[in-house]
Amino acid sequence: MRRLQWLTAGALLLAVIALFLEQEPAPGALVKLLTTIVDYVLVTVTVVEVVLDYLRAPVRRNFLRANAVPFGFAILFIILFAYNKVATASGGEFVHRGYFSVLIVRNLFLVLKVFTRLRRLSNFMREVVTHPAQTIVLSFLLVIVVGTLALMTPLAAAGTTRLGFLDSLFTATSAVCVTGLIVVDTATAFSPWGQAIIAVLIQIGGLGIMILSYFTLFVFRRSVSVEDKVLLSYMLSERDMTAIRSSVSRIIVITLCVEAAGTILLFLGFGSADLTISRRFGFAAFHAVSAFCNAGFALFSDSLEQFSGNVIVNTTVVLLIIAGGLSFAVITDVARSWRIRLKGKLKGQGAGQAVLRVNTRAVLAGTGILLLSATLIIYALEHGNTMAGFGLGRQYLAAFFQAVTLRTAGFNTINFSNLAATTYLVMIFYMFIGGAAGSTAGGIKVNTAAVIWSYVQSVRRGGEKPLLFHHEVSNSQVMNALVVLLFGLLAVMTGTLILSITEKADLLSYLFETVSAFGTVGLSAGLTPHLSAPGRVVIIGLMFVGRVGPLTILSAWSVSARRRTVDYPSAEILVG
């Protein structure tokens, strides 16, 4: 029985590889033969497994009732397998339409079965479920895999040519990691269904599949285990596990309300575009989700350049980006402070409890400084260059818009092909910092920069304790901040080095693309659409690392170490 279980796991893993290969627009004879063999092996193993489970059941008449889902999957899989082979043998239009529609349904079931089967079979996967960091990494990988499969279908393509594996993987990763870097034009390469798939991937990537899953459980009043609450508390940085339900519900409600308001405003702002009412509403909803999740995907080929003077569109997108980049913790803390202050004024009481948390003050102060300085610098560098044809008000509006998008939302209202080299360097600095921790933004985060700044100031003052707003910053927070900084620099340098080997461009372009990917910004100097296959793989990896976060990656990668019982002599190393 154990051998059969491992055979099932092996067949499922082969099937995952095969289902990607078989959806290539022009699969070769070897790929077709491989996928056919894997299909027959998989259906045989599935049938044998169900039969053996039935024969080994203590009470066989209760087998179907207790195993309705696995048995139903086996029946459905066999039906789809038969349909697949009949469609392949028939050829013609029958293959290109019905065959691929059923193929994606079969493959989605297949992917889900892979993960559920491996989770049940392997002790390693059972340990992963109790490890929050590893669970987060795997959940993002699962969504990317499913998203890649969905984007490879004819349903997602705008024309008759479907996207290949690598282009679909790149787009799905960019959407789930809310980056916005593209290798094909989102406006022309995808059908409305394909664009809807991207919007769903952006929403899942912005909120996190675990939050959405547990919110569904809360809605249907299903219980959540202690392990699940530990995972959610890790994701939300919520120490009070009794407040998990309210925190998740608050996040979903805030997201839906903000995106709904953004959709209404953008619907009004897109009135100047040549769109029907239904398409205008769809465009408005897509861009509201993309902006709030700091994704930067746009359904206009020029991003938002045609709206550079549109106050409604610019203001709405800017507010959505800022709200998404502040994090839910900051938004709720600000709302709590305002609510307490309002109650205090109504009752004639003081507002002692309305003081904002240190994290909130650090994020708000850092965000304000970054936005103001970036706006002034971009205006100073580009008002006589890219924005020379704009009026004064439009120049400041465009400069402010681009300063905001550097917080990891890759929209643009100015032409990036003519920017000065100094402007690119300035943008790289701001993209590397990014938004707030716990938000939909990327980068090393404003909070991290604030902690590092406090530590530098403490060193400058002669080794005093690091302070932020008259509060001491712990050594562990300083170490975490320095690790994030070092990890970010290492990731960017490694990506830049590899791109300099695989691509033909200048060093500034390599650096800009890698920082944009790591910071999940989505702005491009024009290199990304022309990347080679190895270059695209590098950017995919940087987008994933930037979205999941260095600390989560390192925590997922870590292994339990033995407790040290021996004290070693101190090392005297000259530093600086």
C-alpha positions as CSV (number, residue, x, y, z in Angstrom):
1,M,0.0,0.0,0.0
2,R,2.8,2.4,0.8
3,R,4.4,1.7,-2.6
4,L,1.1,2.5,-4.3
5,Q,0.9,5.8,-2.4
6,W,4.4,6.8,-3.5
7,L,3.5,5.7,-7.1
8,T,0.5,8.0,-6.9
9,A,2.6,10.9,-5.7
10,G,5.2,10.3,-8.4
11,A,2.5,10.0,-11.1
12,L,0.9,13.2,-9.9
13,L,4.2,15.1,-10.0
14,L,4.8,13.9,-13.5
15,A,1.3,15.0,-14.5
16,V,2.0,18.5,-13.2
17,I,5.0,18.8,-15.6
18,A,3.0,17.2,-18.4
19,L,0.0,19.5,-18.1
20,F,2.2,22.5,-18.5
21,L,3.9,21.0,-21.6
22,E,0.7,19.9,-23.3
23,Q,-0.7,23.5,-23.2
24,E,2.2,24.9,-25.2
25,P,0.8,26.5,-28.4
26,A,2.8,24.1,-30.6
27,P,3.7,20.9,-28.6
28,G,6.1,18.6,-30.4
29,A,5.7,14.8,-31.0
30,L,7.8,14.0,-27.9
31,V,5.7,16.2,-25.7
32,K,2.5,14.6,-27.0
33,L,3.8,11.1,-26.4
34,L,5.0,12.0,-22.9
35,T,1.7,13.5,-21.9
36,T,-0.2,10.6,-23.3
37,I,1.9,8.1,-21.3
38,V,1.5,10.1,-18.1
39,D,-2.3,10.4,-18.6
40,Y,-2.6,6.6,-18.9
41,V,-0.4,5.9,-15.9
42,L,-2.3,8.5,-13.8
43,V,-5.8,7.2,-14.7
44,T,-4.6,3.6,-14.0
45,V,-3.1,4.5,-10.7
46,T,-6.2,6.5,-9.7
47,V,-8.6,3.6,-10.5
48,V,-6.4,1.1,-8.7
49,E,-6.1,3.3,-5.7
50,V,-9.9,3.7,-5.4
51,V,-10.5,0.0,-5.8
52,L,-7.9,-0.9,-3.2
53,D,-9.3,1.7,-0.8
54,Y,-12.8,0.1,-1.3
55,L,-11.5,-3.4,-0.7
56,R,-9.6,-2.4,2.4
57,A,-12.5,-0.5,3.9
58,P,-13.7,-2.1,7.2
59,V,-17.4,-1.4,6.3
60,R,-17.6,-1.3,2.5
61,R,-21.3,-0.1,2.4
62,N,-20.2,3.1,4.2
63,F,-17.2,3.6,1.8
64,L,-18.9,5.8,-0.7
65,R,-20.5,7.9,1.9
66,A,-17.3,8.5,3.8
67,N,-15.2,9.0,0.7
68,A,-17.6,10.8,-1.6
69,V,-15.1,13.5,-2.6
70,P,-12.2,11.2,-3.6
71,F,-14.6,8.8,-5.4
72,G,-16.3,11.7,-7.2
73,F,-12.9,13.0,-8.3
74,A,-11.9,9.6,-9.6
75,I,-15.1,9.3,-11.6
76,L,-14.8,12.9,-12.9
77,F,-11.2,12.4,-13.8
78,I,-11.9,9.2,-15.8
79,I,-14.7,11.0,-17.7
80,L,-12.5,14.0,-18.6
81,F,-9.7,11.6,-19.5
82,A,-11.9,9.8,-21.9
83,Y,-13.2,13.0,-23.3
84,N,-9.6,14.2,-23.8
85,K,-8.6,11.2,-25.8
86,V,-11.8,11.2,-27.9
87,A,-11.2,15.0,-28.7
88,T,-7.6,14.3,-29.6
89,A,-8.6,11.5,-32.0
90,S,-11.4,13.5,-33.6
91,G,-9.3,16.5,-34.5
92,G,-10.5,19.7,-36.1
93,E,-12.5,22.5,-34.5
94,F,-13.6,20.0,-31.8
95,V,-10.1,19.8,-30.5
96,H,-9.4,23.5,-30.4
97,R,-12.6,24.6,-28.6
98,G,-14.1,21.9,-26.4
99,Y,-10.9,20.0,-25.8
100,F,-8.9,22.8,-24.3
101,S,-11.9,24.0,-22.2
102,V,-12.2,20.6,-20.6
103,L,-8.4,20.3,-20.4
104,I,-8.0,23.2,-18.1
105,V,-10.8,21.9,-15.8
106,R,-9.1,18.5,-15.6
107,N,-5.7,20.1,-14.9
108,L,-7.1,22.3,-12.1
109,F,-8.5,19.3,-10.4
110,L,-5.1,17.6,-11.0
111,V,-3.2,20.4,-9.3
112,L,-5.5,20.4,-6.3
113,K,-5.2,16.6,-6.0
114,V,-1.4,16.8,-6.1
115,F,-1.3,19.2,-3.1
116,T,-3.9,17.3,-1.1
117,R,-2.3,13.9,-1.8
118,L,1.2,15.1,-0.9
119,R,-0.1,16.7,2.2
120,R,-1.7,13.4,3.3
121,L,1.2,11.2,2.3
122,S,4.3,13.1,3.4
123,N,5.4,13.8,6.9
124,F,7.4,16.7,5.5
125,M,4.3,18.3,4.2
126,R,2.4,17.8,7.5
127,E,5.3,19.7,9.2
128,V,5.0,22.5,6.6
129,V,1.4,23.1,7.4
130,T,2.4,23.9,11.0
131,H,5.2,26.2,9.8
132,P,3.6,29.6,8.9
133,A,6.4,30.8,6.7
134,Q,6.5,27.6,4.6
135,T,2.7,27.6,4.3
136,I,2.8,31.2,3.0
137,V,5.5,30.3,0.5
138,L,3.6,27.2,-0.7
139,S,0.3,29.1,-0.9
140,F,1.8,31.7,-3.2
141,L,3.4,29.0,-5.3
142,L,0.0,27.2,-5.6
143,V,-1.8,30.3,-6.8
144,I,0.9,31.0,-9.3
145,V,0.7,27.5,-10.7
146,V,-3.1,27.6,-11.1
147,G,-2.9,31.1,-12.5
148,T,-0.3,30.0,-15.1
149,L,-2.6,27.2,-16.2
150,A,-5.6,29.5,-16.5
151,L,-3.6,32.1,-18.6
152,M,-2.4,29.3,-21.0
153,T,-5.9,28.4,-22.0
154,P,-7.5,29.7,-25.3
155,L,-10.2,31.4,-23.1
156,A,-7.6,33.8,-21.8
157,A,-6.1,34.8,-25.1
158,A,-7.4,37.7,-27.1
159,G,-6.8,36.0,-30.5
160,T,-6.2,32.5,-31.7
161,T,-2.6,32.4,-30.4
162,R,-2.4,31.2,-26.8
163,L,0.4,32.3,-24.5
164,G,3.3,29.9,-23.9
165,F,4.3,28.5,-20.6
166,L,7.0,31.0,-19.7
167,D,5.0,34.1,-20.7
168,S,2.0,32.8,-18.7
169,L,4.2,32.0,-15.7
170,F,5.7,35.5,-15.9
171,T,2.3,37.2,-16.1
172,A,0.8,35.0,-13.3
173,T,3.8,35.6,-11.0
174,S,3.7,39.4,-11.7
175,A,-0.1,39.4,-10.9
176,V,0.1,37.3,-7.8
177,C,3.2,39.2,-6.6
178,V,1.3,42.5,-7.4
179,T,4.3,43.7,-9.4
180,G,3.0,44.8,-12.8
181,L,6.0,43.9,-15.0
182,I,4.7,42.5,-18.3
183,V,6.2,40.6,-21.2
184,V,3.0,41.0,-23.3
185,D,0.6,43.9,-23.5
186,T,-2.2,43.2,-21.0
187,A,-4.6,45.4,-23.1
188,T,-4.2,43.5,-26.3
189,A,-2.8,40.0,-25.5
190,F,-5.7,38.9,-23.2
191,S,-9.4,38.6,-23.7
192,P,-11.8,40.0,-21.2
193,W,-11.8,36.6,-19.4
194,G,-8.0,36.7,-19.4
195,Q,-8.0,40.2,-17.9
196,A,-10.5,39.0,-15.3
197,I,-8.2,36.1,-14.4
198,I,-5.4,38.6,-13.9
199,A,-7.6,40.8,-11.7
200,V,-8.5,37.8,-9.5
201,L,-4.8,36.8,-9.2
202,I,-4.0,40.4,-8.2
203,Q,-6.7,40.4,-5.6
204,I,-5.5,37.0,-4.2
205,G,-1.9,38.2,-4.2
206,G,-2.7,41.5,-2.5
207,L,-4.8,39.9,0.3
208,G,-3.2,36.5,0.5
209,I,-4.9,33.2,-0.3
210,M,-4.9,32.2,3.4
211,I,-6.8,35.4,4.5
212,L,-9.4,34.8,1.7
213,S,-9.7,31.1,2.7
214,Y,-10.2,31.8,6.4
215,F,-12.6,34.6,5.6
216,T,-14.7,32.1,3.7
217,L,-14.7,29.8,6.7
218,F,-15.8,32.6,9.0
219,V,-18.6,33.5,6.6
220,F,-19.9,30.0,6.7
221,R,-19.3,29.8,10.5
222,R,-16.8,27.0,10.3
223,S,-14.4,26.5,13.1
224,V,-10.7,27.4,12.7
225,S,-8.0,25.3,14.4
226,V,-5.4,26.6,16.7
227,E,-2.7,26.0,14.0
228,D,-4.7,28.0,11.5
229,K,-5.0,30.9,14.0
230,V,-1.3,30.8,14.6
231,L,-0.7,31.0,10.8
232,L,-3.1,34.0,10.5
233,S,-1.5,35.7,13.5
234,Y,1.9,35.3,11.8
235,M,0.6,36.8,8.5
236,L,-1.2,39.7,10.2
237,S,1.4,40.3,12.9
238,E,-1.6,40.0,15.3
239,R,-0.5,38.9,18.8
240,D,-4.1,38.6,20.2
241,M,-5.4,35.4,18.6
242,T,-8.9,36.1,19.9
243,A,-9.0,39.1,17.6
244,I,-8.1,37.1,14.4
245,R,-11.7,36.8,13.2
246,S,-12.4,40.5,13.5
247,S,-9.0,41.4,12.0
248,V,-9.6,39.2,8.9
249,S,-13.2,40.5,8.5
250,R,-12.0,44.1,8.9
251,I,-9.3,43.6,6.2
252,I,-11.9,42.2,3.7
253,V,-14.4,44.9,4.4
254,I,-11.9,47.7,4.1
255,T,-10.6,46.2,0.8
256,L,-14.0,45.8,-0.7
257,C,-15.2,49.3,0.4
258,V,-12.1,51.1,-0.8
259,E,-12.0,49.2,-4.2
260,A,-15.7,49.9,-4.7
261,A,-15.3,53.6,-4.1
262,G,-12.3,53.6,-6.4
263,T,-14.3,51.8,-9.1
264,I,-17.0,54.5,-9.0
265,L,-14.5,57.4,-9.2
266,L,-12.5,55.8,-12.0
267,F,-15.8,55.1,-13.9
268,L,-16.3,58.8,-13.9
269,G,-12.7,59.6,-14.7
270,F,-12.6,57.2,-17.7
271,G,-15.4,59.1,-19.3
272,S,-12.9,60.7,-21.8
273,A,-11.8,57.2,-23.0
274,D,-13.6,55.6,-26.0
275,L,-15.3,52.9,-24.0
276,T,-18.8,51.5,-23.8
277,I,-20.6,51.7,-20.4
278,S,-19.9,48.0,-19.6
279,R,-16.3,48.1,-20.6
280,R,-15.8,51.4,-18.8
281,F,-17.1,49.8,-15.6
282,G,-14.9,46.7,-16.1
283,F,-11.9,48.9,-16.7
284,A,-12.7,51.0,-13.6
285,A,-13.0,47.9,-11.4
286,F,-9.8,46.4,-12.8
287,H,-7.7,49.5,-12.2
288,A,-9.2,50.0,-8.8
289,V,-8.1,46.5,-7.7
290,S,-4.7,46.9,-9.5
291,A,-4.1,50.3,-7.8
292,F,-5.2,49.3,-4.2
293,C,-3.1,46.1,-4.4
294,N,-0.2,48.2,-5.7
295,A,0.0,45.9,-8.8
296,G,0.4,48.5,-11.6
297,F,-1.4,46.4,-14.3
298,A,-3.3,48.6,-16.7
299,L,-5.7,47.9,-19.6
300,F,-4.4,50.8,-21.6
301,S,-1.3,50.1,-23.8
302,D,0.3,53.4,-22.6
303,S,-0.6,52.6,-19.0
304,L,-2.2,55.9,-17.8
305,E,-0.3,58.4,-20.0
306,Q,-3.4,59.6,-21.7
307,F,-4.8,60.6,-18.3
308,S,-1.8,62.6,-17.2
309,G,-4.0,65.7,-16.9
310,N,-7.1,64.0,-15.6
311,V,-7.4,65.1,-12.0
312,I,-10.1,62.5,-11.1
313,V,-8.1,59.5,-12.4
314,N,-4.8,60.8,-11.0
315,T,-6.2,61.5,-7.5
316,T,-8.2,58.3,-7.3
317,V,-5.3,56.1,-8.3
318,V,-2.9,58.0,-6.0
319,L,-5.2,57.6,-3.0
320,L,-5.7,53.9,-3.8
321,I,-2.0,53.3,-4.0
322,I,-1.2,55.1,-0.8
323,A,-4.0,53.3,1.1
324,G,-2.8,49.9,-0.1
325,G,0.9,50.8,0.6
326,L,0.2,51.9,4.2
327,S,-0.9,48.5,5.4
328,F,-4.2,47.5,7.1
329,A,-2.6,47.8,10.6
330,V,-1.8,51.5,10.0
331,I,-5.3,52.2,8.5
332,T,-7.1,50.6,11.4
333,D,-4.8,52.3,13.9
334,V,-5.5,55.7,12.4
335,A,-9.3,54.9,12.3
336,R,-9.1,53.9,16.0
337,S,-7.4,57.1,16.9
338,W,-9.9,59.2,15.1
339,R,-12.8,57.3,16.6
340,I,-11.4,57.8,20.1
341,R,-10.7,61.5,19.5
342,L,-14.2,62.0,18.2
343,K,-15.8,60.3,21.2
344,G,-13.5,62.3,23.5
345,K,-14.6,65.6,22.0
346,L,-18.3,64.6,22.2
347,K,-17.9,63.7,25.9
348,G,-15.6,66.5,26.7
349,Q,-12.8,64.1,27.7
350,G,-9.1,63.9,26.9
351,A,-7.7,61.8,24.0
352,G,-4.9,60.0,25.9
353,Q,-5.8,56.6,24.3
354,A,-5.9,58.1,20.8
355,V,-2.1,58.3,20.5
356,L,-1.0,56.5,17.3
357,R,1.3,53.5,17.7
358,V,5.0,53.9,17.0
359,N,4.7,51.7,13.9
360,T,1.9,53.9,12.5
361,R,3.8,57.1,13.2
362,A,7.0,55.7,11.6
363,V,5.0,54.7,8.4
364,L,3.1,58.0,8.1
365,A,6.2,60.1,8.7
366,G,8.4,58.0,6.4
367,T,5.7,58.0,3.7
368,G,5.3,61.7,3.8
369,I,9.0,62.4,3.6
370,L,9.5,60.0,0.7
371,L,6.5,61.3,-1.3
372,L,7.4,64.9,-0.8
373,S,11.1,64.5,-1.6
374,A,10.4,62.2,-4.6
375,T,7.9,64.7,-6.1
376,L,10.3,67.6,-5.8
377,I,13.3,65.7,-7.2
378,I,11.3,64.2,-10.2
379,Y,9.9,67.7,-11.0
380,A,13.3,69.2,-10.8
381,L,14.9,66.6,-13.1
382,E,12.1,66.2,-15.6
383,H,10.1,69.4,-15.9
384,G,12.4,70.5,-18.7
385,N,12.7,67.1,-20.2
386,T,9.9,64.5,-20.4
387,M,7.3,67.0,-18.9
388,A,8.4,70.0,-21.0
389,G,5.2,70.0,-23.0
390,F,3.0,70.0,-19.8
391,G,1.6,73.1,-18.0
392,L,2.9,73.9,-14.6
393,G,0.0,72.3,-12.7
394,R,0.1,69.2,-14.9
395,Q,3.9,68.9,-14.3
396,Y,3.5,68.9,-10.5
397,L,0.6,66.4,-10.8
398,A,2.6,64.1,-13.0
399,A,5.7,64.3,-10.7
400,F,3.5,63.6,-7.6
401,F,1.8,60.7,-9.4
402,Q,5.2,59.1,-10.3
403,A,6.5,59.7,-6.8
404,V,3.5,57.7,-5.4
405,T,3.9,54.9,-8.0
406,L,7.5,54.4,-6.8
407,R,5.9,52.9,-3.7
408,T,5.5,49.7,-5.7
409,A,2.6,50.4,-8.1
410,G,3.9,50.6,-11.6
411,F,1.5,52.9,-13.3
412,N,3.0,55.8,-15.3
413,T,1.6,59.0,-16.7
414,I,4.9,60.1,-18.3
415,N,7.0,58.5,-21.0
416,F,9.7,56.4,-19.4
417,S,11.8,56.0,-22.6
418,N,13.2,59.5,-22.3
419,L,13.9,59.9,-18.6
420,A,17.3,61.2,-17.6
421,A,19.8,58.8,-16.1
422,T,19.8,60.7,-12.8
423,T,16.0,60.2,-12.6
424,Y,16.4,56.5,-13.1
425,L,18.9,56.4,-10.2
426,V,16.6,58.4,-7.9
427,M,13.7,56.1,-8.8
428,I,15.8,53.0,-8.0
429,F,16.4,54.4,-4.5
430,Y,12.8,55.0,-3.8
431,M,11.6,51.7,-5.3
432,F,14.1,49.8,-3.1
433,I,12.5,51.2,0.0
434,G,9.0,50.6,-1.1
435,G,5.9,50.8,1.1
436,A,4.9,49.7,4.6
437,A,5.4,46.2,6.2
438,G,2.2,44.2,6.1
439,S,0.8,46.1,3.1
440,T,0.4,45.1,-0.5
441,A,3.7,47.0,-1.3
442,G,7.2,45.5,-1.8
443,G,10.7,46.8,-1.2
444,I,12.6,46.6,2.1
445,K,9.7,48.6,3.6
446,V,9.5,52.0,5.2
447,N,9.4,50.5,8.7
448,T,12.7,48.8,8.0
449,A,14.3,52.0,6.8
450,A,13.0,53.8,9.9
451,V,14.6,51.1,12.2
452,I,17.9,51.3,10.3
453,W,17.8,55.1,10.5
454,S,17.3,55.0,14.3
455,Y,20.2,52.6,14.6
456,V,22.5,54.8,12.5
457,Q,21.6,57.7,14.7
458,S,22.3,55.8,17.9
459,V,25.8,54.9,16.5
460,R,26.3,58.6,15.6
461,R,25.4,59.6,19.2
462,G,28.0,57.3,20.7
463,G,26.2,54.0,21.1
464,E,23.0,55.1,22.7
465,K,19.9,52.9,22.4
466,P,18.1,53.2,19.1
467,L,15.0,55.4,19.5
468,L,11.9,56.1,17.4
469,F,9.5,58.7,18.7
470,H,11.0,58.4,22.2
471,H,10.5,54.6,22.2
472,E,13.4,52.2,22.3
473,V,13.9,49.9,19.3
474,S,14.9,46.4,20.4
475,N,18.1,44.6,19.2
476,S,16.1,41.9,17.5
477,Q,14.2,44.5,15.4
478,V,17.5,46.1,14.4
479,M,19.0,42.8,13.5
480,N,15.9,41.9,11.4
481,A,16.0,45.2,9.6
482,L,19.7,44.8,8.8
483,V,19.1,41.2,7.5
484,V,16.3,42.5,5.3
485,L,18.6,45.2,3.9
486,L,21.4,42.8,3.3
487,F,19.1,40.3,1.7
488,G,17.6,42.9,-0.6
489,L,21.0,44.2,-1.7
490,L,22.2,40.7,-2.3
491,A,19.1,39.8,-4.4
492,V,19.4,42.9,-6.5
493,M,23.1,42.5,-7.0
494,T,22.7,38.9,-8.0
495,G,19.9,39.6,-10.4
496,T,21.8,42.5,-12.0
497,L,24.9,40.3,-12.4
498,I,22.9,37.5,-14.1
499,L,21.0,40.0,-16.4
500,S,24.4,41.5,-17.4
501,I,25.4,38.0,-18.6
502,T,22.1,37.0,-20.3
503,E,21.0,40.3,-21.8
504,K,22.3,43.0,-24.1
505,A,21.6,46.4,-22.5
506,D,23.3,48.9,-20.2
507,L,24.0,48.5,-16.5
508,L,21.4,51.1,-15.5
509,S,18.7,49.1,-17.2
510,Y,19.7,45.9,-15.5
511,L,19.7,47.6,-12.1
512,F,16.4,49.3,-12.7
513,E,14.6,46.1,-13.8
514,T,15.9,44.1,-10.9
515,V,15.0,46.7,-8.3
516,S,11.6,47.1,-9.9
517,A,11.1,43.3,-9.7
518,F,12.3,43.0,-6.1
519,G,10.3,46.0,-5.0
520,T,7.3,44.6,-6.8
521,V,7.0,48.0,-8.5
522,G,6.3,47.1,-12.1
523,L,8.0,50.1,-13.7
524,S,10.3,49.3,-16.6
525,A,13.1,51.0,-18.5
526,G,12.0,49.1,-21.5
527,L,14.0,45.9,-21.0
528,T,11.5,43.5,-19.6
529,P,9.5,42.8,-22.8
530,H,12.7,41.9,-24.6
531,L,14.2,39.7,-21.9
532,S,15.6,36.3,-22.9
533,A,14.2,33.1,-21.2
534,P,16.9,33.1,-18.5
535,G,16.4,36.8,-17.9
536,R,12.6,36.3,-17.4
537,V,13.3,33.5,-15.0
538,V,15.5,35.8,-13.0
539,I,12.8,38.5,-12.8
540,I,10.2,35.9,-11.9
541,G,12.4,34.9,-8.9
542,L,12.9,38.4,-7.8
543,M,9.2,39.2,-8.0
544,F,8.4,36.2,-5.8
545,V,11.1,36.9,-3.3
546,G,10.1,40.6,-3.1
547,R,6.4,39.8,-2.5
548,V,6.8,37.0,0.0
549,G,9.5,38.9,1.8
550,P,13.1,38.2,2.8
551,L,12.3,37.3,6.4
552,T,9.5,34.9,5.3
553,I,11.9,33.3,2.8
554,L,14.6,32.9,5.3
555,S,12.2,31.6,8.0
556,A,10.8,29.0,5.5
557,W,14.3,28.0,4.6
558,S,15.6,27.7,8.1
559,V,16.0,24.4,9.9
560,S,15.7,23.7,13.6
561,A,19.2,24.0,15.1
562,R,20.5,22.2,18.1
563,R,20.6,24.3,21.2
564,R,24.2,25.4,21.9
565,T,25.5,24.3,25.2
566,V,29.1,25.5,24.8
567,D,30.3,29.1,25.1
568,Y,32.9,30.0,22.6
569,P,35.6,32.7,23.1
570,S,34.7,36.1,21.7
571,A,36.1,37.0,18.4
572,E,37.9,40.4,18.0
573,I,37.3,41.6,14.4
574,L,38.0,45.1,13.2
575,V,34.9,46.6,11.5
576,G,34.8,49.7,9.4
